[in-house]
């Protein structure tokens, strides 16, 4: 019987090969076929994302609370960007915006699938300590442009039912969403 050398300990067919280690990535980090996403997450569109019923918190997928009391079992749940104006309970880390009647993610979070998550961090972007100005769009996308999620819309916009809209507290000025305060004072 043949033995493989220590630097190539695995026998594949007729050849000895080195052990392959897969990169470990947390939710929000980039991934590919050589990457293993952490527990309760998987690689979708080149990014590790938490599975349904989980949300990313500090680099881990944490189970969302599920209703357990009989009174809660009759509650209608609404995902981020779904309507909540009939008393639906917002899920996925969102809360009901009383002005729009839509489940909205907290400020600084965007919708990934059915959950609110912080936007992905990239080493090519500015350092985390340097805030990105809210009023300056990173790319020109007009209100009512088709979208799949918030990342398609640009600064101060969210994707609602497949169209870019201004976030609550912002108003459309020629396709640019500006703070509502500037509308009142100007």
N, CA, C and O atoms as a DFTB+ gen file, in Angstrom:
744 C
 N C O
     1  1       0.830      -1.185       0.000
     2  2       0.000       0.000       0.000
     3  2       0.875       1.249       0.000
     4  3       1.868       1.306       0.725
     5  1       0.515       2.260      -0.812
     6  2       1.284       3.499      -0.917
     7  2       0.828       4.477       0.150
     8  3      -0.342       4.482       0.536
     9  1       1.738       5.295       0.623
    10  2       1.420       6.320       1.616
    11  2       1.746       7.685       1.027
    12  3       2.761       7.851       0.350
    13  1       0.882       8.659       1.286
    14  2       1.104      10.019       0.802
    15  2       2.031      10.751       1.765
    16  3       2.011      10.472       2.964
    17  1       2.852      11.691       1.260
    18  2       3.742      12.466       2.135
    19  2       2.931      13.453       2.981
    20  3       1.807      13.794       2.612
    21  1       3.485      13.918       4.112
    22  2       2.756      14.822       5.018
    23  2       2.267      16.110       4.356
    24  3       1.204      16.613       4.720
    25  1       3.020      16.661       3.385
    26  2       2.596      17.913       2.755
    27  2       1.451      17.712       1.755
    28  3       0.806      18.680       1.350
    29  1       1.195      16.454       1.354
    30  2       0.078      16.110       0.463
    31  2      -0.572      14.838       0.997
    32  3      -0.415      13.770       0.406
    33  1      -1.305      14.941       2.119
    34  2      -1.784      13.752       2.816
    35  2      -3.040      13.089       2.245
    36  3      -3.421      12.019       2.719
    37  1      -3.694      13.684       1.247
    38  2      -4.971      13.151       0.762
    39  2      -4.774      12.466      -0.586
    40  3      -4.190      13.039      -1.505
    41  1      -5.270      11.230      -0.694
    42  2      -5.186      10.469      -1.938
    43  2      -6.472      10.696      -2.731
    44  3      -7.554      10.309      -2.290
    45  1      -6.349      11.329      -3.908
    46  2      -7.481      11.544      -4.815
    47  2      -7.162      10.820      -6.112
    48  3      -6.277      11.226      -6.865
    49  1      -7.887       9.754      -6.359
    50  2      -7.590       8.937      -7.531
    51  2      -6.226       8.296      -7.363
    52  3      -5.999       7.526      -6.429
    53  1      -5.322       8.618      -8.270
    54  2      -3.963       8.078      -8.211
    55  2      -2.949       9.105      -7.720
    56  3      -1.747       8.837      -7.740
    57  1      -3.409      10.280      -7.279
    58  2      -2.473      11.342      -6.894
    59  2      -2.662      11.758      -5.441
    60  3      -3.772      11.727      -4.909
    61  1      -1.561      12.147      -4.814
    62  2      -1.596      12.719      -3.467
    63  2      -1.747      14.229      -3.616
    64  3      -1.029      14.855      -4.396
    65  1      -2.688      14.817      -2.863
    66  2      -2.941      16.255      -2.953
    67  2      -2.908      16.875      -1.566
    68  3      -3.120      16.204      -0.556
    69  1      -2.632      18.194      -1.545
    70  2      -2.619      18.933      -0.283
    71  2      -4.052      19.127       0.200
    72  3      -4.990      19.172      -0.596
    73  1      -4.203      19.239       1.513
    74  2      -5.532      19.464       2.087
    75  2      -5.999      20.867       1.721
    76  3      -5.241      21.828       1.849
    77  1      -7.235      20.987       1.269
    78  2      -7.817      22.268       0.890
    79  2      -8.576      22.843       2.079
    80  3      -9.439      22.178       2.652
    81  1      -8.258      24.059       2.441
    82  2      -8.969      24.729       3.525
    83  2      -9.885      25.776       2.911
    84  3      -9.469      26.569       2.067
    85  1     -11.122      25.762       3.343
    86  2     -12.091      26.731       2.837
    87  2     -12.075      27.967       3.724
    88  3     -11.964      27.869       4.946
    89  1     -12.188      29.121       3.100
    90  2     -12.272      30.380       3.825
    91  2     -13.614      30.419       4.561
    92  3     -14.636      30.021       4.003
    93  1     -13.614      30.889       5.792
    94  2     -14.839      31.043       6.580
    95  2     -15.279      32.501       6.469
    96  3     -14.468      33.409       6.651
    97  1     -16.565      32.732       6.170
    98  2     -17.095      34.089       6.039
    99  2     -18.351      34.242       6.885
   100  3     -19.151      33.314       6.999
   101  1     -18.513      35.412       7.471
   102  2     -19.683      35.723       8.294
   103  2     -20.725      36.451       7.441
   104  3     -20.403      36.909       6.344
   105  1     -21.967      36.567       7.923
   106  2     -23.006      37.258       7.155
   107  2     -22.557      38.661       6.744
   108  3     -22.043      39.429       7.557
   109  1     -22.762      38.974       5.465
   110  2     -22.371      40.264       4.924
   111  2     -21.033      40.231       4.208
   112  3     -20.729      41.134       3.428
   113  1     -20.216      39.191       4.462
   114  2     -18.925      39.082       3.795
   115  2     -19.086      38.385       2.447
   116  3     -20.037      37.633       2.233
   117  1     -18.142      38.645       1.541
   118  2     -18.207      38.026       0.219
   119  2     -17.886      36.537       0.307
   120  3     -17.184      36.095       1.217
   121  1     -18.410      35.767      -0.653
   122  2     -18.212      34.319      -0.656
   123  2     -18.215      33.800      -2.087
   124  3     -18.695      34.463      -3.006
   125  1     -17.663      32.591      -2.257
   126  2     -17.682      31.882      -3.531
   127  2     -17.629      30.387      -3.240
   128  3     -17.843      29.972      -2.101
   129  1     -17.344      29.567      -4.267
   130  2     -17.356      28.113      -4.074
   131  2     -16.264      27.630      -3.123
   132  3     -16.330      26.500      -2.638
   133  1     -15.256      28.469      -2.847
   134  2     -14.183      28.104      -1.921
   135  2     -14.397      28.689      -0.532
   136  3     -13.483      28.682       0.292
   137  1     -15.592      29.193      -0.269
   138  2     -15.907      29.833       1.004
   139  2     -16.987      29.047       1.717
   140  3     -17.912      28.532       1.089
   141  1     -16.868      28.957       3.026
   142  2     -17.907      28.350       3.850
   143  2     -18.514      29.447       4.717
   144  3     -17.824      30.057       5.533
   145  1     -19.809      29.692       4.534
   146  2     -20.502      30.678       5.359
   147  2     -20.753      30.072       6.739
   148  3     -20.938      28.863       6.872
   149  1     -20.758      30.931       7.769
   150  2     -20.930      30.453       9.137
   151  2     -22.329      29.887       9.358
   152  3     -23.200      29.988       8.494
   153  1     -22.527      29.292      10.531
   154  2     -23.771      28.610      10.897
   155  2     -25.000      29.474      10.611
   156  3     -25.006      30.675      10.880
   157  1     -26.027      28.850      10.068
   158  2     -27.320      29.461       9.733
   159  2     -27.222      30.509       8.624
   160  3     -28.127      31.328       8.467
   161  1     -26.118      30.491       7.846
   162  2     -26.017      31.384       6.698
   163  2     -25.532      30.585       5.496
   164  3     -24.967      29.500       5.636
   165  1     -25.767      31.147       4.306
   166  2     -25.322      30.492       3.078
   167  2     -24.971      31.562       2.051
   168  3     -25.340      32.727       2.197
   169  1     -24.254      31.147       1.014
   170  2     -23.765      32.068      -0.010
   171  2     -24.842      32.301      -1.071
   172  3     -25.284      31.364      -1.735
   173  1     -25.259      33.560      -1.223
   174  2     -26.239      33.959      -2.238
   175  2     -25.731      35.214      -2.922
   176  3     -25.467      36.223      -2.268
   177  1     -25.595      35.151      -4.227
   178  2     -25.163      36.330      -4.977
   179  2     -23.793      36.835      -4.569
   180  3     -23.538      38.038      -4.620
   181  1     -22.904      35.931      -4.163
   182  2     -21.550      36.319      -3.791
   183  2     -21.417      36.901      -2.403
   184  3     -20.394      37.503      -2.076
   185  1     -22.460      36.725      -1.563
   186  2     -22.417      37.251      -0.200
   187  2     -23.078      36.274       0.756
   188  3     -24.132      35.717       0.450
   189  1     -22.454      36.063       1.931
   190  2     -23.061      35.208       2.954
   191  2     -24.265      35.936       3.535
   192  3     -24.165      37.087       3.958
   193  1     -25.408      35.249       3.550
   194  2     -26.645      35.840       4.073
   195  2     -27.309      34.854       5.010
   196  3     -27.260      33.642       4.799
   197  1     -27.928      35.387       6.048
   198  2     -28.622      34.542       7.018
   199  2     -29.821      33.869       6.361
   200  3     -30.446      34.425       5.458
   201  1     -30.129      32.663       6.830
   202  2     -31.279      31.932       6.332
   203  2     -32.558      32.588       6.836
   204  3     -32.535      33.389       7.771
   205  1     -33.683      32.233       6.198
   206  2     -34.975      32.772       6.601
   207  2     -35.214      32.482       8.081
   208  3     -34.938      31.378       8.551
   209  1     -35.719      33.458       8.807
   210  2     -35.976      33.302      10.234
   211  2     -34.799      33.705      11.099
   212  3     -34.862      33.595      12.324
   213  1     -33.716      34.175      10.470
   214  2     -32.521      34.616      11.186
   215  2     -32.134      36.004      10.699
   216  3     -32.469      36.395       9.580
   217  1     -31.429      36.745      11.543
   218  2     -30.937      38.069      11.176
   219  2     -29.497      38.192      11.648
   220  3     -29.126      37.637      12.683
   221  1     -28.683      38.922      10.885
   222  2     -27.270      39.096      11.230
   223  2     -27.133      40.089      12.375
   224  3     -27.636      41.211      12.301
   225  1     -26.449      39.668      13.435
   226  2     -26.147      40.521      14.578
   227  2     -24.696      40.264      14.955
   228  3     -24.341      39.147      15.332
   229  1     -23.861      41.279      14.856
   230  2     -22.442      41.179      15.213
   231  2     -21.761      39.999      14.524
   232  3     -21.010      39.263      15.163
   233  1     -22.012      39.812      13.236
   234  2     -21.346      38.778      12.466
   235  2     -21.876      37.373      12.660
   236  3     -21.262      36.414      12.191
   237  1     -23.013      37.225      13.348
   238  2     -23.621      35.910      13.547
   239  2     -25.088      35.973      13.147
   240  3     -25.716      37.030      13.217
   241  1     -25.632      34.831      12.726
   242  2     -27.059      34.748      12.416
   243  2     -27.799      34.356      13.685
   244  3     -27.552      33.294      14.258
   245  1     -28.704      35.216      14.118
   246  2     -29.464      35.011      15.344
   247  2     -30.921      34.775      14.968
   248  3     -31.477      35.487      14.131
   249  1     -31.537      33.770      15.592
   250  2     -32.936      33.445      15.301
   251  2     -33.837      34.605      15.693
   252  3     -33.700      35.185      16.770
   253  1     -34.757      34.929      14.800
   254  2     -35.750      35.951      15.112
   255  2     -36.760      35.361      16.081
   256  3     -37.085      34.177      15.986
   257  1     -37.262      36.166      17.012
   258  2     -38.252      35.624      17.944
   259  2     -39.518      35.213      17.208
   260  3     -39.987      35.913      16.311
   261  1     -40.054      34.089      17.592
   262  2     -41.288      33.583      16.990
   263  2     -42.408      33.664      18.024
   264  3     -42.168      33.444      19.211
   265  1     -43.629      33.978      17.587
   266  2     -44.735      34.056      18.539
   267  2     -44.981      32.701      19.201
   268  3     -45.030      31.666      18.536
   269  1     -45.133      32.732      20.526
   270  2     -45.354      31.482      21.256
   271  2     -46.656      31.491      22.046
   272  3     -47.191      30.431      22.369
   273  1     -47.168      32.670      22.357
   274  2     -48.396      32.724      23.139
   275  2     -49.598      32.592      22.213
   276  3     -49.520      32.985      21.049
   277  1     -50.718      32.042      22.709
   278  2     -51.908      31.897      21.855
   279  2     -52.351      33.212      21.234
   280  3     -52.794      33.227      20.085
   281  1     -52.242      34.323      21.970
   282  2     -52.669      35.610      21.430
   283  2     -51.806      36.019      20.240
   284  3     -52.304      36.644      19.303
   285  1     -50.518      35.675      20.267
   286  2     -49.608      36.042      19.188
   287  2     -49.819      35.192      17.937
   288  3     -49.448      35.621      16.845
   289  1     -50.396      34.015      18.061
   290  2     -50.551      33.133      16.909
   291  2     -51.516      33.702      15.872
   292  3     -51.465      33.303      14.709
   293  1     -52.393      34.626      16.266
   294  2     -53.345      35.221      15.339
   295  2     -52.818      36.497      14.692
   296  3     -53.516      37.115      13.888
   297  1     -51.594      36.900      15.034
   298  2     -51.011      38.112      14.482
   299  2     -50.565      37.849      13.042
   300  3     -49.948      36.825      12.748
   301  1     -50.886      38.789      12.155
   302  2     -50.439      38.702      10.767
   303  2     -49.067      39.361      10.689
   304  3     -48.894      40.503      11.113
   305  1     -48.091      38.631      10.144
   306  2     -46.731      39.147      10.045
   307  2     -46.511      39.814       8.694
   308  3     -47.066      39.389       7.680
   309  1     -45.693      40.866       8.695
   310  2     -45.347      41.582       7.468
   311  2     -43.830      41.706       7.388
   312  3     -43.172      42.058       8.367
   313  1     -43.292      41.417       6.230
   314  2     -41.847      41.511       6.009
   315  2     -41.447      42.962       5.766
   316  3     -42.307      43.803       5.502
   317  1     -40.148      43.267       5.852
   318  2     -39.711      44.631       5.533
   319  2     -40.211      45.059       4.154
   320  3     -40.147      44.297       3.190
   321  1     -40.703      46.278       4.082
   322  2     -41.265      46.931       2.900
   323  2     -42.660      46.447       2.547
   324  3     -43.211      46.867       1.530
   325  1     -43.261      45.554       3.378
   326  2     -44.661      45.173       3.212
   327  2     -45.533      46.175       3.971
   328  3     -45.056      46.890       4.852
   329  1     -46.807      46.211       3.617
   330  2     -47.755      47.086       4.297
   331  2     -47.989      46.624       5.734
   332  3     -48.057      45.428       6.015
   333  1     -48.110      47.600       6.637
   334  2     -48.435      47.296       8.034
   335  2     -49.541      48.216       8.531
   336  3     -49.728      48.367       9.738
   337  1     -50.278      48.835       7.603
   338  2     -51.293      49.803       8.013
   339  2     -52.593      49.179       8.507
   340  3     -53.507      49.902       8.902
   341  1     -52.693      47.839       8.492
   342  2     -53.865      47.160       9.049
   343  2     -53.519      46.396      10.316
   344  3     -54.199      45.431      10.665
   345  1     -52.459      46.820      11.012
   346  2     -52.087      46.186      12.273
   347  2     -51.161      44.994      12.144
   348  3     -50.929      44.295      13.130
   349  1     -50.621      44.736      10.949
   350  2     -49.683      43.630      10.786
   351  2     -48.446      43.868      11.656
   352  3     -48.040      45.009      11.873
   353  1     -47.854      42.779      12.151
   354  2     -46.645      42.837      12.975
   355  2     -45.427      42.769      12.053
   356  3     -45.249      41.781      11.340
   357  1     -44.592      43.803      12.058
   358  2     -43.400      43.813      11.209
   359  2     -42.383      42.811      11.738
   360  3     -42.221      42.665      12.949
   361  1     -41.695      42.116      10.821
   362  2     -40.676      41.140      11.202
   363  2     -39.391      41.439      10.448
   364  3     -39.313      42.410       9.695
   365  1     -38.382      40.599      10.655
   366  2     -37.113      40.755       9.962
   367  2     -36.309      41.952      10.425
   368  3     -35.439      42.435       9.700
   369  1     -36.594      42.441      11.640
   370  2     -35.859      43.585      12.168
   371  2     -36.459      44.922      11.784
   372  3     -35.881      45.966      12.087
   373  1     -37.623      44.913      11.115
   374  2     -38.258      46.161      10.694
   375  2     -39.309      46.600      11.706
   376  3     -39.716      45.833      12.579
   377  1     -39.742      47.862      11.567
   378  2     -40.831      48.375      12.398
   379  2     -41.765      49.183      11.502
   380  3     -41.366      49.669      10.444
   381  1     -43.008      49.316      11.942
   382  2     -44.028      49.965      11.119
   383  2     -43.871      51.481      11.163
   384  3     -43.954      52.087      12.231
   385  1     -43.646      52.085      10.009
   386  2     -43.583      53.536       9.899
   387  2     -45.021      54.042       9.834
   388  3     -45.748      53.732       8.890
   389  1     -45.430      54.814      10.828
   390  2     -46.819      55.257      10.927
   391  2     -47.218      56.204       9.793
   392  3     -48.392      56.269       9.427
   393  1     -46.242      56.946       9.230
   394  2     -46.556      57.875       8.144
   395  2     -46.848      57.157       6.830
   396  3     -47.754      57.546       6.093
   397  1     -46.075      56.104       6.538
   398  2     -46.225      55.415       5.253
   399  2     -47.027      54.128       5.354
   400  3     -47.523      53.633       4.341
   401  1     -47.167      53.562       6.583
   402  2     -47.849      52.284       6.743
   403  2     -47.074      51.137       6.135
   404  3     -47.662      50.157       5.678
   405  1     -45.734      51.255       6.128
   406  2     -44.852      50.246       5.542
   407  2     -43.823      49.826       6.589
   408  3     -43.312      50.666       7.330
   409  1     -43.519      48.526       6.651
   410  2     -42.472      48.026       7.550
   411  2     -41.126      48.509       7.033
   412  3     -40.732      48.159       5.920
   413  1     -40.416      49.308       7.824
   414  2     -39.149      49.905       7.402
   415  2     -38.003      49.411       8.278
   416  3     -38.181      49.163       9.471
   417  1     -36.835      49.274       7.676
   418  2     -35.627      48.906       8.417
   419  2     -35.140      50.107       9.223
   420  3     -35.438      51.250       8.878
   421  1     -34.387      49.847      10.307
   422  2     -33.820      50.956      11.078
   423  2     -32.880      51.793      10.207
   424  3     -32.375      51.295       9.201
   425  1     -32.637      53.048      10.573
   426  2     -31.712      53.886       9.802
   427  2     -30.358      53.199       9.646
   428  3     -29.817      52.647      10.604
   429  1     -29.824      53.240       8.438
   430  2     -28.530      52.634       8.165
   431  2     -28.604      51.177       7.759
   432  3     -27.591      50.604       7.356
   433  1     -29.787      50.552       7.853
   434  2     -29.949      49.151       7.470
   435  2     -30.675      49.077       6.139
   436  3     -31.427      49.985       5.787
   437  1     -30.453      47.995       5.396
   438  2     -31.127      47.780       4.125
   439  2     -31.754      46.391       4.123
   440  3     -31.417      45.548       4.954
   441  1     -32.660      46.162       3.194
   442  2     -33.357      44.880       3.119
   443  2     -32.543      43.898       2.290
   444  3     -32.169      44.197       1.156
   445  1     -32.266      42.717       2.862
   446  2     -31.672      41.585       2.150
   447  2     -32.659      40.456       2.270
   448  3     -32.858      39.917       3.359
   449  1     -33.284      40.086       1.168
   450  2     -34.282      39.025       1.211
   451  2     -35.472      39.487       2.020
   452  3     -36.237      40.340       1.569
   453  1     -35.640      38.936       3.216
   454  2     -36.779      39.280       4.074
   455  2     -36.311      39.836       5.411
   456  3     -37.056      39.805       6.391
   457  1     -35.077      40.347       5.461
   458  2     -34.520      40.821       6.723
   459  2     -33.836      42.169       6.555
   460  3     -33.362      42.509       5.470
   461  1     -33.791      42.934       7.646
   462  2     -33.018      44.168       7.687
   463  2     -31.602      43.810       8.122
   464  3     -31.406      43.137       9.134
   465  1     -30.627      44.257       7.359
   466  2     -29.234      43.983       7.693
   467  2     -28.406      45.218       7.399
   468  3     -28.782      46.040       6.564
   469  1     -27.257      45.352       8.095
   470  2     -26.375      46.467       7.748
   471  2     -25.852      46.269       6.331
   472  3     -25.699      45.133       5.882
   473  1     -25.579      47.359       5.625
   474  2     -25.068      47.196       4.266
   475  2     -23.722      46.484       4.286
   476  3     -22.986      46.578       5.269
   477  1     -23.390      45.769       3.205
   478  2     -22.107      45.055       3.170
   479  2     -20.950      46.037       3.235
   480  3     -21.016      47.129       2.671
   481  1     -19.896      45.641       3.924
   482  2     -18.692      46.460       4.023
   483  2     -17.716      46.002       2.960
   484  3     -17.590      44.804       2.707
   485  1     -17.039      46.921       2.349
   486  2     -16.054      46.587       1.325
   487  2     -14.750      47.275       1.667
   488  3     -14.748      48.419       2.120
   489  1     -13.638      46.584       1.454
   490  2     -12.339      47.188       1.727
   491  2     -12.053      48.317       0.749
   492  3     -11.214      49.175       1.023
   493  1     -12.743      48.327      -0.394
   494  2     -12.532      49.392      -1.367
   495  2     -13.278      50.661      -0.978
   496  3     -13.014      51.725      -1.540
   497  1     -14.201      50.569      -0.030
   498  2     -14.981      51.727       0.393
   499  2     -14.201      52.523       1.426
   500  3     -13.108      52.129       1.832
   501  1     -14.769      53.642       1.846
   502  2     -14.146      54.454       2.875
   503  2     -14.074      53.669       4.173
   504  3     -14.877      52.761       4.386
   505  1     -13.116      54.002       5.054
   506  2     -13.053      53.326       6.350
   507  2     -14.341      53.540       7.124
   508  3     -15.023      54.549       6.944
   509  1     -14.673      52.586       7.987
   510  2     -15.921      52.636       8.750
   511  2     -15.993      53.880       9.625
   512  3     -17.093      54.358       9.905
   513  1     -14.863      54.421      10.067
   514  2     -14.862      55.592      10.938
   515  2     -15.247      56.857      10.184
   516  3     -15.618      57.848      10.813
   517  1     -15.172      56.854       8.858
   518  2     -15.521      58.011       8.059
   519  2     -16.945      57.850       7.555
   520  3     -17.193      57.013       6.687
   521  1     -17.904      58.643       8.085
   522  2     -19.288      58.478       7.637
   523  2     -19.451      58.918       6.185
   524  3     -18.834      59.887       5.741
   525  1     -20.282      58.198       5.463
   526  2     -20.609      58.558       4.088
   527  2     -21.760      59.550       4.148
   528  3     -22.784      59.259       4.766
   529  1     -21.620      60.712       3.523
   530  2     -22.685      61.718       3.614
   531  2     -24.003      61.170       3.093
   532  3     -24.050      60.545       2.034
   533  1     -25.091      61.410       3.853
   534  2     -26.409      60.912       3.470
   535  2     -26.947      61.608       2.226
   536  3     -27.621      60.971       1.417
   537  1     -26.668      62.899       2.051
   538  2     -27.293      63.646       0.974
   539  2     -26.640      63.396      -0.380
   540  3     -27.244      63.684      -1.414
   541  1     -25.409      62.862      -0.395
   542  2     -24.721      62.660      -1.662
   543  2     -24.965      61.253      -2.182
   544  3     -24.479      60.292      -1.586
   545  1     -25.713      61.101      -3.286
   546  2     -25.944      59.761      -3.808
   547  2     -24.655      59.168      -4.356
   548  3     -23.832      59.880      -4.933
   549  1     -24.481      57.857      -4.173
   550  2     -23.288      57.186      -4.676
   551  2     -23.416      56.938      -6.171
   552  3     -22.404      56.769      -6.851
   553  1     -24.634      56.913      -6.698
   554  2     -24.865      56.797      -8.123
   555  2     -26.247      57.364      -8.386
   556  3     -27.117      57.341      -7.515
   557  1     -26.444      57.879      -9.605
   558  2     -27.697      58.558      -9.916
   559  2     -28.784      57.544     -10.250
   560  3     -28.739      56.893     -11.294
   561  1     -29.750      57.418      -9.367
   562  2     -30.916      56.573      -9.599
   563  2     -32.130      57.413      -9.240
   564  3     -32.254      57.884      -8.109
   565  1     -33.014      57.599     -10.187
   566  2     -34.187      58.426      -9.955
   567  2     -35.236      57.676      -9.153
   568  3     -35.269      56.446      -9.134
   569  1     -36.088      58.441      -8.495
   570  2     -37.250      57.878      -7.825
   571  2     -38.100      57.202      -8.895
   572  3     -38.196      57.699     -10.017
   573  1     -38.713      56.079      -8.558
   574  2     -39.542      55.244      -9.433
   575  2     -38.739      54.354     -10.382
   576  3     -39.328      53.672     -11.221
   577  1     -37.399      54.345     -10.269
   578  2     -36.585      53.410     -11.043
   579  2     -36.850      52.003     -10.524
   580  3     -37.055      51.820      -9.324
   581  1     -36.850      50.999     -11.413
   582  2     -37.059      49.611     -10.983
   583  2     -35.918      49.165     -10.081
   584  3     -34.773      49.578     -10.266
   585  1     -36.240      48.299      -9.080
   586  2     -35.233      47.820      -8.139
   587  2     -35.608      46.436      -7.630
   588  3     -36.754      45.998      -7.735
   589  1     -34.597      45.755      -7.071
   590  2     -34.799      44.462      -6.428
   591  2     -34.673      44.627      -4.919
   592  3     -35.449      44.044      -4.162
   593  1     -33.688      45.427      -4.474
   594  2     -33.533      45.737      -3.056
   595  2     -32.951      47.139      -2.928
   596  3     -32.671      47.792      -3.934
   597  1     -32.769      47.603      -1.693
   598  2     -32.332      48.973      -1.437
   599  2     -31.001      49.318      -2.097
   600  3     -30.759      50.479      -2.429
   601  1     -30.138      48.326      -2.289
   602  2     -28.823      48.601      -2.870
   603  2     -28.926      49.094      -4.307
   604  3     -27.964      49.663      -4.824
   605  1     -30.065      48.892      -4.967
   606  2     -30.262      49.367      -6.334
   607  2     -30.686      50.832      -6.392
   608  3     -30.716      51.416      -7.475
   609  1     -31.014      51.436      -5.253
   610  2     -31.671      52.742      -5.267
   611  2     -30.775      53.942      -4.995
   612  3     -31.050      55.017      -5.527
   613  1     -29.736      53.822      -4.210
   614  2     -28.883      54.964      -3.914
   615  2     -29.262      55.645      -2.616
   616  3     -30.053      55.131      -1.825
   617  1     -28.673      56.824      -2.416
   618  2     -28.770      57.537      -1.141
   619  2     -30.200      57.960      -0.824
   620  3     -30.909      58.493      -1.678
   621  1     -30.605      57.716       0.402
   622  2     -31.887      58.151       0.964
   623  2     -33.105      57.571       0.250
   624  3     -34.205      58.117       0.335
   625  1     -32.897      56.450      -0.460
   626  2     -34.002      55.795      -1.158
   627  2     -34.106      54.349      -0.699
   628  3     -33.123      53.747      -0.268
   629  1     -35.310      53.802      -0.796
   630  2     -35.563      52.397      -0.487
   631  2     -36.341      51.783      -1.641
   632  3     -37.029      52.478      -2.388
   633  1     -36.219      50.478      -1.770
   634  2     -36.942      49.749      -2.806
   635  2     -38.269      49.280      -2.209
   636  3     -38.283      48.445      -1.305
   637  1     -39.374      49.812      -2.711
   638  2     -40.707      49.456      -2.231
   639  2     -41.504      48.913      -3.412
   640  3     -41.743      49.620      -4.391
   641  1     -41.908      47.663      -3.310
   642  2     -42.687      46.989      -4.340
   643  2     -42.041      47.185      -5.720
   644  3     -42.722      47.520      -6.689
   645  1     -40.722      46.973      -5.798
   646  2     -40.011      46.994      -7.063
   647  2     -39.688      48.363      -7.629
   648  3     -39.231      48.456      -8.768
   649  1     -39.911      49.437      -6.864
   650  2     -39.619      50.801      -7.325
   651  2     -38.863      51.562      -6.239
   652  3     -39.166      51.417      -5.055
   653  1     -37.870      52.382      -6.639
   654  2     -37.132      53.210      -5.686
   655  2     -38.025      54.359      -5.222
   656  3     -38.638      55.055      -6.031
   657  1     -38.086      54.540      -3.905
   658  2     -38.868      55.616      -3.288
   659  2     -37.990      56.319      -2.265
   660  3     -37.005      55.750      -1.793
   661  1     -38.341      57.550      -1.920
   662  2     -37.610      58.258      -0.869
   663  2     -37.897      57.606       0.478
   664  3     -39.018      57.175       0.747
   665  1     -36.861      57.541       1.325
   666  2     -37.027      57.019       2.682
   667  2     -37.975      57.933       3.454
   668  3     -38.118      59.104       3.104
   669  1     -38.628      57.415       4.505
   670  2     -39.436      58.291       5.358
   671  2     -38.571      59.432       5.888
   672  3     -37.434      59.214       6.305
   673  1     -39.111      60.644       5.870
   674  2     -38.365      61.815       6.319
   675  2     -37.617      62.506       5.189
   676  3     -36.934      63.506       5.415
   677  1     -37.742      61.974       3.960
   678  2     -37.088      62.571       2.802
   679  2     -38.134      62.823       1.725
   680  3     -39.157      62.140       1.665
   681  1     -37.865      63.820       0.870
   682  2     -38.806      64.176      -0.182
   683  2     -38.053      64.241      -1.518
   684  3     -36.872      64.587      -1.552
   685  1     -38.738      63.909      -2.608
   686  2     -38.145      63.871      -3.948
   687  2     -38.024      65.278      -4.526
   688  3     -39.013      66.003      -4.634
   689  1     -36.795      65.655      -4.895
   690  2     -36.529      66.900      -5.622
   691  2     -35.778      66.527      -6.888
   692  3     -34.564      66.330      -6.851
   693  1     -36.482      66.427      -8.007
   694  2     -35.881      66.070      -9.296
   695  2     -35.073      64.782      -9.223
   696  3     -33.964      64.709      -9.752
   697  1     -35.628      63.766      -8.568
   698  2     -34.993      62.454      -8.493
   699  2     -34.008      62.291      -7.356
   700  3     -33.484      61.196      -7.154
   701  1     -33.736      63.366      -6.594
   702  2     -32.834      63.308      -5.440
   703  2     -33.679      63.409      -4.179
   704  3     -34.489      64.326      -4.045
   705  1     -33.494      62.474      -3.255
   706  2     -34.252      62.493      -2.005
   707  2     -33.511      63.343      -0.985
   708  3     -32.403      63.012      -0.564
   709  1     -34.147      64.449      -0.594
   710  2     -33.542      65.386       0.349
   711  2     -34.324      65.355       1.654
   712  3     -35.505      65.008       1.661
   713  1     -33.664      65.722       2.775
   714  2     -34.361      65.710       4.066
   715  2     -35.606      66.591       4.032
   716  3     -35.608      67.663       3.428
   717  1     -36.652      66.126       4.681
   718  2     -37.921      66.846       4.723
   719  2     -37.752      68.221       5.351
   720  3     -38.453      69.155       4.963
   721  1     -36.832      68.377       6.322
   722  2     -36.616      69.661       6.989
   723  2     -36.263      70.749       5.984
   724  3     -36.717      71.885       6.122
   725  1     -35.440      70.413       4.950
   726  2     -35.052      71.422       3.964
   727  2     -36.255      71.847       3.120
   728  3     -36.296      72.974       2.627
   729  1     -37.235      70.954       2.950
   730  2     -38.467      71.276       2.223
   731  2     -39.291      72.273       3.028
   732  3     -39.852      73.211       2.464
   733  1     -39.369      72.075       4.354
   734  2     -40.178      72.940       5.216
   735  2     -39.535      74.317       5.332
   736  3     -40.217      75.335       5.216
   737  1     -38.199      74.352       5.565
   738  2     -37.523      75.626       5.770
   739  2     -37.274      76.369       4.461
   740  3     -37.130      77.592       4.468
   741  1     -37.220      75.645       3.326
   742  2     -36.876      76.279       2.042
   743  2     -38.092      76.562       1.308
   744  3     -38.034      77.096       0.200
